[in-house]
Structures are given as C-alpha cells and as structure tokens.
Amino acid sequence: MPRMGRSCRQYLATLSCVFAFYFSLFCVSQGKDTLGVNESILVYHGDLLESSNQRFRLTISHPFSWLWVLVIQYMSMLRSIDVWASDSYQTPASKEPAFLTMNADGRLVVYDTSHSPVIVVNSEQPIMISNTTAILLDNGNLVLRAPGGNIVWQSFDYPSNKWLQGMKLGILQSGTRFLTSSPSYNQPSSTLGVDLNNTKEIAIMQEGVVYWRSGTWDGQKLSFLDISDSFGFNFYYVSSPNETYFTWNSSTDPFALLIFSESGNITVRSGDFTNAQALAVCDVITYRSTKDQSKGCTNPCGVGDGFKEIMGDLVAWDEVSYNDNALRFCKLRCRRNCSCYAYSNTAYDQDGVAMGCKMAIRRHGQLISSNKQTIFARESFVLEKGLEKFQQLHEKRDDESSVVEFTSIEMATNNFSDENKLGQGGFGPVYKGKLSTGQEIAVKRLKIMSGHGIEQFKNEVTVISKLQHRNLVKLLGYCIHGEDRILVYEYLPNGSLDSFIFDTTKRAVLDWRRRSSIIEGIAQGLLYLHKYSRLKIIHRDLKTSNVLLDNDLNPKISDFGTARIFGDDESRANTLRVVGTYGYMSPEYAMNGIISEKSDVYSFGVMMLEIISGKKNTTFNDTDDHLNLVGHVWDLWKEGRVSDIADPSFGETIAMHEISRYVQVGLLCVEENAADRPTMSDVISMLNGTLVSLRVPYRPAFSAATGGRNNDNLVQNAEPCSNNTVTISDLEAR
C-alpha cells in the first residue's frame, strides 16, 4: 500500500481536531442526565438523556408514519414502558429527528436534519427564561430549571396514565392535574384525580360520571385504595390555601408505579414488573358490582343497575346517529342517562354489523311493550316491572344535576316565605332553604314571564351542572313545576363579595391576606372555566356581586345564566346581542360583540382593582375627571402612589410592593387591546411570583373621561337584574 503524503496526513489531523472541537462544544456524551444551555444530543447516533439511576431515559418515538414524539421511558430488567409523551408537530416521516437541543431562550427543542423544529417539548410553558437547563430526575420527572434552581416547567405537570412516585394529582397553582386513560375501541377515556367536590377523595370518572371512589382520606389511608404491604406504599394528602393534592412514595420499592389502564382500572406494579396488584376493578360499561370487583365501585342509577337482554318494543325512543360500533356506543350513551331504560340496533350493514342504535327514554310513563324484537333493558326496570319504583330512585340526567321535587323545595323555603328571602334579582327572587336532611340551600325562583328567565334556566342547568371546582358555586339540582323554573344551589352564608368590600364596616374583615387569597381563588376558578373544565366556558358577567364567599371566606364564582360554551377549537365568537354589566365589559365585547376568554380577563382585572381599593368601578367619582376607578388607579400607579390605591382599612403594616404587583397585574388585564391582555394561566404565574418580570401596562380601556362618555349606553334594551348596577340584554340563540 502506498504511503500517505505528509500534506494529506496533516489535512486529516487538522480535520479530526476540528470535528473533536466541534463536538466538544455542541454535544454531550450518551447517558448524561442534564442538558445545559446550547448543548445538544445527536439523536440519530442513539444518544439520549438518562436519569442518574439509569431507570428512566428521554428518547424519540415514532408511533405513526406522520408523527414523532419525545418520550420518557421506564427501564426495567424485563421491558421498557412509556410513562410520558410530549405534544408534537405532524412531520413527514422522511425528516428524521437529528438534534435534541436546549436553546438559549429556554426552550427544549428537537430539530430534524434540515434544522427545522420537529418537536417543541415545552410548548405549554408560559414563561421563557434564558440559560435554562434540562435534567431527567431519578423519579422520571423531566425538569427545566432556570438559573438559581427555580423550576419553570416539568413533565409531572402533564401526566399521562402513569402515576409516578412524587407526582402530584389535584388542584395545583399551575392547574388541575389528573391521569387520563387511553381510549379503547368500546369506550372513551377515563380520568383519575381528586374529587373536586371532596378533595380528600380520589375518583375515577368517565364522561362526567363517577364510577369509583377511593373513600375519604382519614389522615392515614384511603379506605378503597388499599395496597398490600409488600409495596410499602405511603400516600400523602396536602392541603393549603394555594394547593390541594395527593402524592405517594414506596418505602420498599423506589421504582414502583401506578398504571391507569384503558379499561379504567388501576394496577400497581413493582419496579421489575414481577409483582402486581389490581385495584379499583369496576365494570365501567355496566356499573355492575360483583364479588370479584373491588370496593368503591358506584352505580349512579341504583343498586344492581345493569342491562339484560329481553324481548320488547321501544315505545318512546331516540334515534342515534350511525356508528361503527353501534351497540357499545348505544350502551355507553344509555347508561349515562338514568332515564334511558333500553337500547337496541336500528340497522345492519351487508356484513351483519350494527350500523345504528336507538334508545328508549322515559317519557310520560311509557314503558317497554309487546314482544317484537331483542332489546337490552336496564335490570332495575325489568326487576321492578314498572316506572313507579324507578321514580323513587335518586335520579340523574344527562345534565348531571338532580331533579328536586317541588314539594321538597316548598317545605325547605317555608312555602317561599318573605322571611326566607335572601334577595331579588332581575330574573326572580332567591330564598334560603333547609332540606329534611339538614342541608342548607339557596333557591332561585325564575320569573318565566320574561324570556330571559327561560333562557337563563336552560343555560345555567346546561353549563354549571358540568362544572366541578372549589372556586365555582355548586348547582345541587333543579325543578320544573307548572310555570315554575327553579334552581337549587349550595348555600354560602357570607353572601357576595361586593357586600364586604363596599361596606364601610364589613370591609375590615377582609384584610390584605384574605383579599389576595380571594383574588387568587377567583383566578383559579376562571382558569378552570377557560382551560381545564370539560367544556370551555366564557362567563361574560364576572363582577364582585357574582362572587360568593363560603364559611372560610373562600370565593366561588356564581351566576352562569349568561355563560357561553366554546368548542375545543373555538377561541372567539361574535354576537349581535351583548350580555353583561356596564363597567366590567371589555371594549371589543361591548362595542363589537366579540367574545373570547380575554373578555373575562378584562372583567377579572376590574374586579382586582375593586378588591384592592375597596372602591366600585361604575360608581367611582372624583374631581380629576376620571371616567371610572380604572382611570383613577392608572394615574396613581403611573405616579408611583400605590399607597393611595390600597384600601385604607389595610393599615400601614402591609407589604406595599406586593400590592403594587397586584395592581400592575390588574392593569395588564384591563388593557384596551385583547391580544395584549394575559391569559388566566399567565395571571396566576404573575400573582404567585413564578413570572418574575412584568411588562409595563398600556393605558387601560375606558380610563379617561374624554371620548369615553359615549360609552354610557353600551348595553341597549336592558333591564336591571339586581341592586348591584347590573344590566343584561337579551340572550342570543345558541
């Protein structure tokens, strides 16, 4: 073989040095648990992030031809399983992921071979902080840390169907956290998390129906989540003004985990998968309890409720659209409605597969009649042989609110006596009541002669019955009796927020600590409506009189009669009929009928300034020619006079820098341009200090008298709704 020339050897040596230098700057070695600023991993070389205990690794998965995802895998001696997966872009399969990079701007990104982003891992991260590092912890949590150690994003905040040790499920400052099972061919996904009506209990729900409960936390254990001693499980319940959640660890197996399966059941497995225990084993489809099932399973339509094949004819039936799995689909729909007592096929295709189904819904006492076809009827109906017995059961409907007997309401309110009357609204009076069980209730009796009342009744039952959050008032039930339309709520003894902050005597009860907690609670409730509830809700009439206070002065948003439901892919809507209250409506909504979550953000900002100052926006008046409180606060804040904004009842011992921050957040919320206003997720980050740096607000909408007086009649054809300067116009068709 001829010898290589000197110049050639020098060239190769130089080239190898260049590559060595390049990779030393750009890459980290395989198996590192930390990715520093501007560091990258060569994905196509098989490099990955690996926890220091070598049990978890961050890698790339390619589940479909058009999809790349970043996953965290748990590695056991027997096999590996995915415990977390990122959101991802739909990327052509020909573009192979090449680099996993921790960008200087604080984003963890996967680039393809052309250096185009394939996967942005922290797409939901609300805050970008430069010089952020990524680390895969020994418990499987992928964490992005800012300089100083603060966590700005973590995979534990976006759980899948695996509950890892140290992961929190519940109501956190960053939002509500729960597990979600993968949907199967015969049923939708289920969720596992704290019961928002009883946060000391874990529940499994499917399409809003609870079918398993853990039992209430007694300080040491959950009675129906009993895990054998061999796993060494320790559950912990944490509750504070800001967070309520469950977490766990194992004293004997640091790698044990809980798996929430597609069937909606829970399985605990040891680190090497050789030991397993099934928990919460319930028949999700039929809700039947058998000796083989675990405790905690519920039957929302009565004990032993299930379906039995019989012969009969569906006298009163609802047609259901075609479905490729019609019988299972119809069974699922029927079991969710306790007024549905039977279902059957409607048609078959050429292969004999059911293409549609129909359901029998109880109407006016109609029952299954003569033997004509095979149907599946609820056992509770079959066994009781009639509708009368079923009417005595606790009835639940599709709207998930209980139907309350009119006579029970009459007795509870002393026949709607004046002594029980709490107040009078534009849609009718509100009464205090007490059921035979001892439970106190608030009863709203709507005036049906007004079209408003009918629409509000339908809207409120539809909307609020599907919402479950500690900062939202709970609708207990409703009643339709003759011309009466009645809504029954939980009773909150302290009344509305405005009755405190605008009262010269009671305002002293709400010191700054309580007011800041109330602001944060309202923000959490609003974030749930906008982002985490089953339906995306825009309230449209947020104000201090629509926030009620419980025994502990915790806030609960109420009055959803004018709320608007948005679709999953809908971010804004237009309406020709404006609904709301003067002084709280955003300019784009009041003037152009444009509805979005930023409309509620504006109203929230006005409320913040009212709560901080103790002054009402719409009745504010001073000698400086300000149109409202917002304009007054704007000028004082610009001049650095925050102490003049704060309610004098706070005294002189409060932290003025904290109040200044809250005022600044409030001013950001009431900016004229909707796009400039923060989301409620951003607001919560600002309030709790996660977002350290706040930008300077622009001039608020409706802040000056000049040019603003024409806004006095923004709501046309309105009628007063309460003694709190409420004005509401006609509801638009939905």
C-alpha positions in Angstrom: 0.0 0.0 0.0 1.5 3.4 -0.9 2.3 5.7 2.0 0.1 8.7 2.6 1.7 12.0 1.8 2.6 14.4 4.6 0.2 17.1 3.4 -2.6 14.6 3.4 -1.8 13.4 6.9 -1.7 17.0 8.1 -5.1 17.7 6.5 -6.7 14.7 8.1 -5.2 15.5 11.5 -6.5 19.1 11.3 -9.9 17.9 10.2 -10.2 15.4 13.1 -9.2 18.2 15.5 -11.9 20.4 14.1 -14.6 17.7 14.5 -13.4 16.9 18.0 -13.5 20.6 18.9 -17.0 21.0 17.3 -18.5 18.0 19.1 -16.9 19.1 22.4 -18.8 22.3 22.2 -22.1 21.0 20.7 -22.7 17.6 22.2 -22.9 15.8 25.5 -22.0 12.2 25.9 -24.5 9.4 25.9 -26.1 8.7 29.3 -25.9 12.2 30.7 -28.9 13.3 32.9 -28.5 17.0 32.3 -28.6 19.1 29.1 -27.0 22.5 29.5 -27.6 25.8 27.7 -26.9 25.4 23.9 -26.0 21.7 24.4 -27.4 19.1 22.1 -27.7 15.4 21.8 -27.2 13.6 18.5 -30.4 11.7 18.3 -29.5 9.8 15.1 -26.5 8.5 16.9 -28.7 7.0 19.6 -27.7 9.4 22.3 -30.3 10.2 25.0 -30.8 11.7 28.4 -30.7 9.1 31.2 -31.5 9.6 34.8 -28.6 9.1 37.2 -30.1 5.8 38.5 -30.5 4.6 34.9 -34.1 3.7 35.4 -35.6 6.5 33.1 -34.5 7.7 29.7 -35.6 10.5 27.4 -35.7 9.3 23.7 -37.6 9.7 20.4 -40.5 7.5 19.5 -42.1 7.1 16.0 -45.6 5.6 16.7 -47.0 6.7 13.3 -45.6 7.5 9.9 -46.5 11.1 10.3 -45.7 11.6 13.9 -42.6 11.9 16.1 -42.8 12.3 19.8 -40.4 12.7 22.6 -41.0 10.1 25.3 -39.8 9.3 28.8 -39.4 5.5 29.2 -39.2 3.5 32.4 -36.5 0.8 32.0 -36.9 -2.5 33.9 -35.0 -5.7 33.7 -37.8 -7.2 31.6 -39.0 -4.5 29.4 -39.5 -0.7 29.0 -42.7 1.3 29.0 -43.5 4.9 28.1 -44.5 7.0 31.1 -44.8 10.4 29.4 -45.0 11.7 25.8 -44.7 15.2 24.5 -47.0 17.2 22.3 -45.6 17.1 18.8 -45.9 18.5 15.3 -47.1 16.4 12.4 -43.9 15.9 10.5 -43.3 14.0 7.3 -41.6 10.7 8.1 -38.7 11.5 5.7 -37.5 14.2 8.1 -35.5 12.3 10.7 -35.1 13.9 14.1 -31.4 14.8 14.4 -30.7 17.0 17.5 -32.2 17.5 20.9 -31.2 21.0 21.9 -31.6 23.2 25.0 -32.0 26.6 23.3 -30.5 29.7 24.9 -34.0 31.2 25.1 -35.2 28.4 27.4 -36.9 26.0 25.1 -36.2 22.3 24.7 -36.5 21.5 21.0 -35.9 18.6 18.7 -34.7 19.6 15.2 -34.7 17.4 12.0 -31.7 17.1 9.6 -32.6 20.4 8.0 -32.6 22.1 11.4 -36.4 22.7 11.3 -38.2 22.1 14.6 -39.8 18.7 14.8 -41.0 18.6 18.4 -41.1 21.6 20.8 -41.3 19.8 24.2 -42.4 22.6 26.4 -45.0 24.2 24.0 -47.3 24.9 27.0 -44.6 26.5 29.0 -45.9 30.0 29.8 -42.5 31.5 30.6 -39.3 31.5 28.6 -36.2 32.1 30.7 -32.7 32.2 29.2 -29.9 30.0 30.4 -32.3 27.2 31.4 -31.1 23.6 31.8 -33.0 20.3 31.3 -32.5 17.4 33.8 -34.1 14.0 33.9 -34.6 13.2 37.6 -34.4 9.8 39.2 -38.2 9.7 39.7 -38.8 10.1 35.9 -39.6 13.8 36.0 -38.2 15.9 33.2 -37.5 19.4 34.7 -36.4 22.7 33.1 -34.6 24.8 35.7 -33.8 28.5 35.5 -30.6 30.0 36.9 -30.9 29.8 40.7 -32.7 26.4 40.6 -36.4 27.5 40.1 -38.4 25.0 38.1 -40.1 26.7 35.1 -41.6 23.6 33.5 -41.8 19.9 34.4 -43.3 16.8 32.8 -45.0 15.9 36.0 -47.4 18.8 35.3 -48.6 17.0 32.2 -49.2 13.4 33.3 -50.3 10.6 31.1 -51.8 7.4 32.5 -48.9 6.6 34.8 -48.7 7.9 38.4 -45.0 8.0 39.4 -43.7 8.5 42.8 -43.6 12.1 43.8 -46.1 13.2 41.2 -49.0 15.3 42.5 -52.6 14.8 41.5 -55.0 17.5 42.5 -55.5 21.3 42.3 -52.1 22.9 41.9 -51.1 26.5 41.3 -50.3 25.5 37.8 -53.7 23.9 37.2 -55.7 20.7 37.9 -53.7 17.6 37.5 -55.2 14.1 36.8 -54.4 10.9 34.9 -56.1 10.1 31.7 -56.5 6.5 30.4 -56.1 5.7 26.7 -59.5 5.3 24.9 -60.3 1.8 23.7 -62.5 0.6 20.8 -65.6 0.2 23.0 -65.3 3.1 25.5 -63.8 6.6 25.8 -61.0 7.6 28.0 -61.5 7.9 31.8 -59.8 10.3 34.3 -58.4 9.7 37.7 -57.9 12.5 40.1 -59.2 14.2 43.2 -62.9 14.7 43.5 -63.4 18.4 43.2 -66.5 18.2 45.4 -64.5 16.4 48.1 -60.8 16.9 47.6 -60.0 14.4 50.3 -61.1 11.6 48.0 -59.8 10.3 44.6 -62.4 9.4 42.0 -62.4 7.8 38.5 -64.8 9.4 36.0 -65.9 8.7 32.5 -67.7 11.4 30.6 -68.6 13.2 33.8 -69.9 10.1 35.6 -68.1 8.8 38.7 -67.8 5.0 38.8 -65.2 4.6 41.5 -64.3 6.4 44.7 -61.3 5.8 46.9 -63.0 6.7 50.1 -62.3 9.8 52.1 -58.7 10.4 53.4 -58.8 9.7 57.1 -55.3 11.1 57.8 -53.5 7.8 57.2 -55.1 6.0 54.3 -57.8 5.8 51.6 -60.1 3.0 52.5 -60.7 1.7 49.0 -57.2 2.2 47.7 -55.7 -0.4 49.9 -52.3 -1.6 48.6 -50.6 -4.6 50.1 -47.7 -4.1 52.5 -45.3 -5.7 50.0 -45.2 -2.5 48.0 -44.6 -0.3 51.0 -47.0 2.4 49.7 -47.3 5.8 51.6 -50.0 8.2 50.4 -49.8 11.9 51.4 -52.6 14.4 51.3 -51.5 18.1 51.2 -54.0 21.0 51.5 -53.1 24.7 51.7 -54.7 27.9 50.5 -53.0 27.5 47.2 -52.9 23.8 46.5 -54.7 20.6 47.4 -53.3 17.3 46.1 -52.4 13.6 46.7 -48.9 12.2 46.2 -47.2 9.0 47.2 -43.9 7.0 47.6 -42.9 3.5 48.4 -40.6 2.7 51.3 -39.7 -0.7 49.8 -39.6 -0.2 46.1 -38.4 3.2 44.8 -39.4 2.2 41.2 -43.0 1.0 41.8 -45.6 2.8 39.8 -49.4 3.0 39.4 -50.9 2.4 35.9 -54.3 3.7 34.9 -55.4 1.2 32.2 -57.6 1.8 29.1 -60.4 -0.2 30.9 -60.4 2.5 33.6 -58.8 0.2 36.3 -55.8 0.8 38.5 -52.8 -1.5 38.7 -49.8 -1.1 40.9 -46.6 -2.7 39.7 -43.2 -3.2 41.3 -40.1 -1.8 39.6 -39.2 -5.0 37.7 -42.9 -5.9 36.9 -42.7 -9.2 38.6 -45.2 -8.2 41.3 -48.6 -6.6 40.5 -51.9 -5.8 42.3 -55.1 -4.8 40.6 -57.1 -2.0 42.3 -60.4 -0.2 41.5 -61.6 -3.1 39.3 -65.0 -1.9 38.2 -67.1 -2.7 35.1 -67.1 0.7 33.6 -69.5 -0.2 30.9 -72.4 -1.5 33.0 -71.5 -0.3 36.5 -72.4 -3.8 37.9 -70.9 -4.8 41.2 -69.8 -8.4 41.6 -67.9 -10.3 44.2 -64.8 -10.1 42.0 -64.8 -6.3 41.9 -63.0 -4.0 44.4 -64.8 -1.8 46.9 -65.5 1.8 45.9 -67.4 1.0 42.6 -70.5 3.1 42.3 -73.8 2.6 40.5 -75.2 6.1 39.7 -78.7 4.8 38.7 -79.3 2.5 41.6 -78.0 -0.7 43.3 -77.5 -3.6 40.8 -78.1 -1.4 37.8 -77.1 -3.1 34.6 -78.6 -4.3 31.3 -80.4 -7.5 30.5 -81.4 -8.9 27.1 -85.2 -9.2 26.8 -87.9 -9.1 24.1 -89.9 -6.0 23.7 -90.7 -2.9 21.7 -89.3 0.6 22.3 -92.4 2.8 22.5 -90.6 6.1 23.2 -87.2 6.1 21.5 -84.5 8.4 20.4 -82.6 7.8 17.1 -78.8 7.8 17.5 -76.5 8.6 14.5 -74.7 5.8 12.7 -71.7 4.5 14.5 -69.2 1.8 13.5 -69.6 0.1 16.9 -73.3 0.9 17.5 -74.2 -1.5 20.3 -71.3 -0.5 22.5 -71.9 3.2 21.6 -75.5 3.0 22.5 -74.9 1.1 25.7 -72.5 3.8 26.7 -75.0 6.6 25.9 -77.9 4.8 27.7 -76.0 4.0 30.9 -75.1 7.7 31.3 -78.8 8.7 31.3 -80.8 7.1 34.1 -84.0 8.0 32.3 -82.9 5.7 29.5 -84.2 2.2 30.2 -83.5 0.3 27.0 -81.5 0.3 23.8 -81.3 -1.8 20.6 -80.0 -1.9 17.0 -81.7 0.0 14.2 -80.0 -1.4 11.1 -77.3 -3.7 9.9 -74.9 -3.5 7.0 -74.3 -6.2 4.4 -71.9 -8.0 6.8 -74.3 -8.0 9.6 -72.6 -5.3 11.6 -74.9 -2.9 13.5 -74.8 0.5 11.9 -77.0 2.4 14.3 -79.0 2.2 17.5 -81.9 3.6 19.3 -82.6 4.3 22.9 -85.8 4.3 25.0 -86.1 7.4 27.1 -88.7 7.6 29.8 -91.4 9.9 28.8 -94.9 10.3 30.3 -94.9 6.8 31.8 -94.3 4.9 28.5 -92.7 1.5 29.0 -91.4 -1.4 27.0 -94.4 -3.1 25.4 -95.1 -6.3 23.4 -92.6 -8.9 22.3 -91.3 -7.7 19.0 -87.6 -7.5 19.0 -84.5 -8.2 21.0 -83.6 -5.2 23.2 -81.3 -4.6 26.1 -83.2 -3.2 29.1 -82.0 -1.9 32.4 -82.3 -4.6 35.1 -83.7 -2.1 37.6 -86.7 -1.6 35.2 -87.1 -5.3 34.4 -87.0 -6.4 38.0 -89.2 -3.7 39.4 -91.7 -4.2 36.5 -92.7 -0.6 36.2 -91.7 3.0 36.2 -93.2 3.9 39.6 -90.4 2.3 41.6 -87.7 3.8 39.5 -89.1 7.3 40.2 -88.2 6.8 43.8 -84.5 6.3 43.0 -82.0 9.1 43.1 -82.4 10.3 39.5 -79.6 11.7 37.4 -79.9 13.0 33.9 -77.6 14.0 31.1 -77.1 17.4 32.6 -75.9 15.6 35.7 -78.0 17.6 38.1 -80.6 16.0 40.4 -84.2 16.7 39.8 -85.7 18.1 43.1 -89.4 17.7 44.0 -91.3 20.9 44.1 -92.9 19.9 47.5 -89.5 19.5 49.0 -88.5 23.0 47.9 -91.7 24.4 49.3 -91.1 22.8 52.6 -87.4 23.9 52.6 -88.3 27.5 52.0 -91.4 27.7 54.2 -93.5 28.0 51.1 -91.2 30.7 49.7 -91.9 33.0 52.7 -90.6 36.6 52.8 -88.6 35.6 56.0 -86.6 33.2 53.8 -86.0 35.6 51.0 -82.3 36.4 50.5 -82.6 38.9 47.7 -84.3 39.9 44.5 -82.8 39.8 41.0 -83.9 40.7 37.6 -84.9 37.1 36.9 -86.6 36.5 40.2 -86.2 36.1 44.0 -83.6 34.0 45.8 -84.6 32.1 49.0 -82.8 30.4 51.8 -84.0 26.8 52.5 -83.2 23.8 54.6 -83.9 20.3 53.3 -85.2 17.5 55.5 -81.6 16.1 55.6 -80.5 19.4 57.3 -78.6 20.7 54.3 -79.0 24.4 53.7 -79.7 25.5 50.2 -80.2 28.7 48.1 -83.2 28.6 45.8 -83.5 30.8 42.7 -87.1 31.0 41.5 -87.1 32.4 38.0 -89.7 34.7 36.5 -90.9 32.8 33.5 -92.9 35.7 32.1 -89.6 37.0 30.9 -87.8 35.3 28.0 -84.6 36.0 30.0 -85.7 33.6 32.7 -86.3 30.6 30.4 -83.0 31.1 28.6 -81.1 31.6 31.8 -82.6 28.5 33.3 -81.7 26.3 30.3 -78.2 27.8 30.1 -77.4 27.5 33.8 -78.5 23.9 34.0 -76.6 23.0 30.9 -73.4 24.8 31.9 -72.9 24.8 35.6 -74.0 21.2 36.1 -71.0 20.1 34.2 -68.5 22.1 36.3 -66.7 20.9 39.4 -64.2 23.2 41.1 -63.8 24.5 44.6 -64.0 28.1 43.3 -67.3 27.7 41.5 -70.7 27.6 43.2 -72.3 24.2 43.0 -75.7 23.6 41.4 -77.4 20.9 43.5 -80.5 20.4 41.4 -83.4 22.0 39.6 -87.2 21.7 39.4 -89.8 22.2 36.6 -93.3 22.6 38.1 -96.0 24.2 36.1 -94.8 27.6 35.2 -92.0 27.5 37.8 -88.4 27.0 36.9 -86.3 26.6 40.0 -82.5 26.3 40.5 -81.1 24.9 43.8 -77.6 25.8 44.8 -75.3 25.2 47.8 -75.9 27.9 50.4 -73.0 30.2 51.1 -73.6 32.1 54.4 -71.4 35.0 53.8 -73.1 36.2 50.6 -71.5 38.1 47.8 -68.0 39.6 47.7 -69.4 43.1 47.0 -71.3 43.1 50.3 -68.0 43.0 52.1 -65.6 45.2 50.1 -68.0 48.0 49.5 -69.4 48.1 53.1 -67.7 50.5 55.5 -68.0 48.1 58.4 -67.6 44.6 56.9 -64.6 45.6 54.7 -62.3 45.4 57.6 -62.9 41.6 57.9 -61.1 41.3 54.5 -57.5 42.2 55.3 -54.9 42.1 52.5 -54.1 38.4 53.1 -57.7 37.4 52.7 -58.2 39.7 49.7 -55.1 38.4 47.9 -56.3 34.8 48.6 -59.8 35.7 47.2 -58.2 37.2 44.0 -56.1 34.0 43.5 -59.2 31.8 44.1 -61.2 33.7 41.5 -58.3 33.4 39.1 -58.1 29.6 39.7 -61.9 29.2 39.1 -61.6 31.3 35.9 -58.6 29.3 34.6 -60.7 26.1 35.2 -63.5 27.5 33.1 -61.2 28.6 30.3 -58.8 25.6 30.1 -59.4 22.7 32.4 -63.2 22.1 32.5 -64.9 19.5 30.3 -66.4 22.5 28.4 -64.6 25.7 27.6 -66.7 28.4 29.3 -66.7 32.2 28.9 -68.6 33.6 31.9 -69.5 37.0 30.4 -70.8 38.6 33.6 -67.9 38.5 36.1 -68.2 41.0 38.8 -67.9 41.2 42.6 -71.7 40.6 43.1 -71.3 37.3 41.2 -68.6 36.0 43.5 -69.9 34.3 46.7 -68.0 33.6 49.9 -68.2 30.4 51.9 -67.7 29.9 55.6 -64.0 30.4 55.4 -64.3 33.4 53.0 -63.2 31.3 50.0 -64.5 32.7 46.7 -66.9 30.9 44.4 -67.9 32.2 41.0 -71.7 32.1 40.5 -74.5 33.0 38.0 -73.7 31.2 34.8 -77.0 32.1 33.2 -75.3 34.2 30.6 -72.2 32.0 30.1 -71.1 30.9 26.6 -69.9 27.4 25.8 -67.0 27.3 23.3 -65.9 24.4 21.2 -62.4 22.8 21.6 -61.1 24.6 18.5 -63.0 27.8 19.1 -61.2 30.8 20.6 -63.6 33.7 19.9 -67.1 34.3 18.7 -69.3 37.2 17.7 -72.8 38.1 18.9 -75.2 40.8 18.0 -76.7 40.8 21.5 -74.4 41.9 24.3 -74.9 40.3 27.7 -73.1 41.7 30.7 -72.7 44.6 33.2 -71.6 48.1 32.4 -68.1 48.8 33.8 -67.0 45.2 33.6 -67.4 44.5 29.9 -64.3 44.6 27.6 -64.3 47.2 24.8 -64.3 44.7 22.0 -67.3 42.9 23.5 -69.3 46.0 24.5 -68.7 47.7 21.1 -68.4 44.8 18.6 -69.9 41.8 20.3 -66.5 39.9 20.2 -66.4 37.2 22.9 -63.2 35.4 24.0 -61.5 34.4 27.2 -59.9 37.8 27.1 -63.3 39.3 27.7 -63.4 37.5 31.1 -59.8 38.6 31.8 -60.9 42.2 31.4 -63.7 41.7 33.9 -61.3 40.0 36.3 -58.9 42.9 36.0 -61.7 45.4 37.0 -62.6 43.1 40.0 -59.0 43.0 41.1 -58.7 46.8 41.2 -62.1 47.0 43.1 -60.9 44.4 45.7 -57.6 46.1 46.2 -59.0 49.6 46.5 -62.4 48.9 48.1 -64.0 51.2 45.6 -66.6 50.3 42.9 -65.7 50.9 39.3 -69.0 52.0 38.0 -69.9 54.4 40.8 -66.5 55.9 41.3 -66.3 59.7 41.0 -63.5 62.1 41.8 -62.5 65.7 40.9 -59.9 64.7 38.3 -62.4 64.0 35.6 -61.8 60.2 35.6 -64.5 58.1 34.0 -64.1 55.3 36.4 -61.9 53.6 39.1 -59.7 52.1 36.4 -58.6 55.5 35.2 -58.0 56.7 38.7 -55.8 53.7 39.5 -53.9 54.1 36.2 -52.9 57.7 37.1 -51.9 56.9 40.6 -49.9 53.9 39.5 -48.0 55.9 36.9 -47.1 58.4 39.6 -45.9 55.7 42.0 -48.7 56.4 44.5 -49.6 52.8 45.2 -50.4 53.5 48.9 -53.2 55.8 47.7 -54.7 52.9 45.7 -54.8 50.4 48.6 -57.9 50.3 50.8 -57.2 52.4 53.9 -58.6 49.7 56.1 -55.4 47.6 55.4 -53.5 49.8 57.8 -49.8 50.6 57.4 -48.2 47.2 58.1 -48.9 45.6 54.7 -46.3 44.9 52.0 -46.8 47.7 49.5 -44.5 46.0 46.9 -46.9 43.1 46.8 -50.0 45.3 46.4 -48.1 47.2 43.7 -47.6 43.9 41.8 -51.3 43.0 42.1 -52.2 46.5 40.8 -49.9 46.0 37.9 -51.4 42.7 37.0 -54.9 44.2 37.2 -53.9 47.0 34.8 -52.4 44.4 32.4 -55.8 42.7 32.4 -57.8 45.8 31.5 -55.7 46.9 28.5 -57.7 48.0 25.5 -56.3 45.5 23.0 -57.4 42.0 23.9 -54.3 40.5 22.4 -52.2 42.5 24.9 -54.0 41.1 28.0 -52.6 38.0 29.7 -54.3 34.6 29.8 -55.5 33.4 33.2 -52.7 31.0 33.2 -50.3 33.9 32.8 -52.2 35.9 35.5 -51.7 33.1 38.1 -48.0 32.9 37.3 -47.8 36.7 37.8 -49.6 36.6 41.1 -47.7 33.7 42.6 -44.3 35.2 41.5 -43.4 32.5 39.0 -43.3 35.1 36.4 -40.7 37.4 38.0 -40.6 40.3 35.4 -43.8 42.1 34.4 -44.0 44.4 31.5 -45.3 47.9 31.9 -49.1 48.1 31.1 -50.5 50.3 28.3 -53.3 52.7 29.0 -56.5 50.8 30.0 -59.7 50.9 28.1 -62.4 53.4 29.2 -59.8 55.1 31.5 -60.4 58.7 30.7 -63.5 60.9 30.6 -62.6 62.5 27.2 -64.0 60.4 24.5 -65.5 58.0 26.9 -68.8 59.5 27.8 -70.4 57.9 24.7 -70.0 54.6 26.3 -72.6 55.2 28.9 -75.2 53.4 26.9 -73.2 50.4 25.7 -75.9 47.9 26.7 -79.1 48.5 24.8 -82.6 47.5 25.7 -81.5 46.2 29.1 -83.4 45.5 32.3 -81.9 45.8 35.8 -81.0 42.4 37.3 -80.1 43.2 40.9 -79.3 46.2 43.1 -75.7 46.0 42.0 -76.0 48.1 38.9 -76.4 45.0 36.7 -77.6 45.4 33.1 -78.3 42.4 31.0 -79.7 42.3 27.4 -81.4 39.5 25.5 -79.5 36.2 25.2 -78.5 35.3 21.7 -79.7 32.0 20.2 -77.3 29.1 20.8 
